[in-house]
């Protein structure tokens, strides 16, 4: 499984190592927020199709470059519910 979520509860972070894990985390948090892809895309100024590609783990040029930088630095992204 590409996402290494620490348990099945929604309060634990997603460790993101690749585009597939990023997509799974985005989908999880979008659904948890009760938003459709179109609603989220409209809120952030994206095309729904682009958001859909991210959620299925498509490695866009921007995502690929981001992970190259992270790998070179020896770090990873961890996504967790924010309190904003």
C-alpha positions as CSV (number, residue, x, y, z in Angstrom):
1,X,0.0,0.0,0.0
2,X,1.5,3.3,-1.0
3,X,0.3,5.3,2.0
4,X,1.6,4.4,5.3
5,X,-1.1,5.6,7.6
6,X,-0.2,4.7,11.2
7,X,-3.7,3.4,11.9
8,X,-7.2,3.4,10.5
9,X,-8.3,6.5,12.5
10,X,-8.5,9.8,10.6
11,X,-6.4,11.7,13.2
12,X,-3.1,10.0,12.3
13,X,-0.9,11.5,9.6
14,X,-0.3,10.2,6.1
15,X,3.4,9.6,5.3
16,X,3.8,10.7,1.7
17,X,6.7,9.2,-0.3
18,X,5.3,9.2,-3.8
19,X,2.4,10.5,-6.0
20,X,0.2,7.6,-5.2
21,X,0.5,8.2,-1.5
22,X,-0.1,11.9,-2.0
23,X,-3.3,11.2,-4.0
24,X,-4.7,8.8,-1.4
25,X,-4.1,11.4,1.3
26,X,-5.7,14.2,-0.7
27,X,-8.7,12.0,-1.5
28,X,-9.1,11.0,2.2
29,X,-9.0,14.5,3.5
30,X,-11.3,15.8,0.8
31,X,-13.9,13.2,1.6
32,X,-13.4,13.8,5.3
33,X,-14.2,17.5,4.6
34,X,-17.4,16.4,2.8
35,X,-16.3,18.0,-0.5
36,X,-16.7,16.8,-4.0
37,X,-13.8,17.0,-6.4
38,X,-15.6,19.9,-8.2
39,X,-16.2,21.8,-4.9
40,X,-12.6,21.5,-3.8
41,X,-11.3,22.4,-7.3
42,X,-13.5,25.5,-7.4
43,X,-12.3,26.6,-4.0
44,X,-8.6,26.4,-4.9
45,X,-8.8,27.4,-8.5
46,X,-8.0,24.1,-10.2
47,X,-9.6,22.1,-12.9
48,X,-11.5,19.2,-11.5
49,X,-9.7,16.9,-14.0
50,X,-6.3,18.0,-12.6
51,X,-7.5,17.3,-9.0
52,X,-8.8,13.9,-10.2
53,X,-5.4,13.1,-11.7
54,X,-3.7,14.0,-8.4
55,X,-6.0,11.8,-6.4
56,X,-5.4,8.8,-8.6
57,X,-1.6,9.2,-8.1
58,X,-0.7,10.6,-11.5
59,X,2.8,12.0,-11.3
60,X,2.5,15.5,-12.8
61,X,5.6,17.4,-13.6
62,X,5.2,19.6,-10.5
63,X,4.7,16.5,-8.2
64,X,7.7,14.7,-9.8
65,X,10.0,17.7,-9.2
66,X,8.8,18.1,-5.6
67,X,9.6,14.5,-4.8
68,X,13.0,14.8,-6.5
69,X,13.8,17.7,-4.2
70,X,12.6,15.8,-1.1
71,X,14.6,12.7,-2.0
72,X,17.7,14.7,-2.5
73,X,17.2,16.3,1.0
74,X,16.4,12.9,2.5
75,X,13.0,14.1,3.8
76,X,9.3,13.2,3.4
77,X,6.0,15.0,3.6
78,X,3.6,14.0,6.4
79,X,0.0,15.2,6.0
80,X,-2.1,15.6,9.1
81,X,-5.3,17.4,9.9
82,X,-4.6,21.1,10.6
83,X,-6.4,23.2,13.2
84,X,-6.9,26.3,11.1
